[in-house]
Amino acid sequence: MKIISVNHPDANSLAANVIQKGGIIVYPTDTLYGFGVDARNDAAIQKLNFIKKREGPISVIAPNVRTVKSWSSIHNKYWESIENKLGGKTTIILPVKKNFVSSTILGPNQTLGIRIPNHSFSTNLVSTLGYPITTTSVNLKGEFPLNEPKQIKQNFGKEIDLIIDDGKLASKGSTIYHFKNNSLTIIRQ
């Protein structure tokens, strides 16, 4: 397990290499540190679920709104309300097209939580890879998220391949909206 600074010139390429090989990274967002794996790789997702002692839907990172639109199966006339909320400390659960992520991370009715964090590391990484990575808090199911790289290494160092260190993050999780019945509803604030 390796820790490198978010400002290291090779941080993006090293993280991409781990993801491409089916590994697990921990990376900073504008809210919390997240566990990242290739969102298409069933084996990597299974490892991640084992580490967190959980199963079920997992959100992903998108690099920009245009990409989210290309993944979505929502009619264009509803996009204005979604675009107004998408980005920063917000996750939106919406229906998506089939077969671009593992079905194991989808929610009911082919839905997926998607974030565009206001943190260049994660969005640049997804741009480099050309496909989504998971974003789920660094913790065991039911426990508080870890926000400091030293704590993360102590608790998960044996199970992860790389930590991208951006210091201690003092935030809470994202606000979550669900697009259902052609409108957005807050499910976590």
Secondary structure as GFF3:
##gff-version 3
##sequence-region A 1 189
A	DSSP	beta_strand	2	5	.	.	.	ID=ss1
A	DSSP	alpha_helix	11	20	.	.	.	ID=ss2
A	DSSP	beta_strand	25	28	.	.	.	ID=ss3
A	DSSP	beta_strand	33	36	.	.	.	ID=ss4
A	DSSP	alpha_helix	42	52	.	.	.	ID=ss5
A	DSSP	beta_strand	59	61	.	.	.	ID=ss6
A	DSSP	alpha_helix	65	71	.	.	.	ID=ss7
A	DSSP	three_ten_helix	76	78	.	.	.	ID=ss8
A	DSSP	alpha_helix	79	85	.	.	.	ID=ss9
A	DSSP	beta_strand	90	95	.	.	.	ID=ss10
A	DSSP	three_ten_helix	103	105	.	.	.	ID=ss11
A	DSSP	beta_strand	111	115	.	.	.	ID=ss12
A	DSSP	alpha_helix	120	129	.	.	.	ID=ss13
A	DSSP	beta_strand	133	137	.	.	.	ID=ss14
A	DSSP	alpha_helix	149	156	.	.	.	ID=ss15
A	DSSP	beta_strand	162	165	.	.	.	ID=ss16
A	DSSP	beta_strand	175	180	.	.	.	ID=ss17
A	DSSP	beta_strand	183	188	.	.	.	ID=ss18
###
